[in-house]
């Protein structure tokens, strides 16, 4: 079997699996060691961390595909979806170094959401003048420790 034929078969299998995921109404994910069970909401109330079915579908799609674009509406929970997927990736690839590129307006939302929903995971924001960001980059990459989960 030629390489392109086997690649087409593999792609067809992945597309078939994605279609199955999108049709499932009650997806169950394995527990993630990085996702908190509880968080404190803006009112100070303790709430359970529960991904909605469409968020679970997104996480599964992210984990299946080499490239994936998530274009959900504002407020749907994309940050939590991405953080959850990163946690699952770390479970199988502990040396994985995620780089999250966001607009300035959502930079500290990522830090906040990481602290709120995730455990043993730290978001390291790179901001400021170019020389300030360079110091942050050097610290992040040169002092990389796979045991300390940072994005």
Residue pairs with C-beta under 8 A, 6 or more apart in sequence:
14 64
14 65
17 64
18 61
18 64
18 65
21 27
21 57
21 60
21 61
21 64
22 57
24 53
24 57
25 53
26 53
27 53
27 56
27 57
27 60
28 56
29 51
29 56
29 59
29 60
29 84
32 84
32 87
32 88
32 91
33 87
33 91
33 119
33 120
34 83
34 84
34 86
34 87
34 90
34 118
34 119
34 120
34 121
34 149
35 49
35 83
35 84
35 87
35 117
35 118
35 119
36 49
36 116
36 117
36 118
36 119
37 48
37 49
38 46
38 47
38 48
38 49
39 46
39 47
39 49
39 116
39 117
40 46
40 47
40 116
41 47
49 117
51 59
51 77
51 80
51 81
51 84
52 77
54 72
54 76
55 76
55 77
55 80
55 81
55 84
58 70
58 72
58 78
58 81
58 85
59 81
59 84
59 85
59 88
61 68
62 68
62 70
62 81
62 82
62 85
63 85
63 88
63 89
70 78
70 81
70 82
72 78
72 81
79 106
79 109
79 110
79 113
80 113
80 117
82 100
83 113
83 114
83 117
83 118
83 121
86 96
86 98
86 121
86 151
87 118
87 121
89 96
89 98
90 96
90 149
94 146
95 146
97 141
97 144
97 151
98 151
99 151
100 110
100 123
100 151
102 109
102 110
104 127
107 125
107 127
108 125
110 123
110 125
111 123
111 125
114 121
114 122
114 123
114 151
115 123
120 149
121 149
121 150
121 151
122 148
122 149
122 150
122 151
123 150
123 151
124 136
124 140
124 150
124 151
125 136
126 133
126 136
126 137
126 140
127 133
127 136
128 136
140 150
144 150
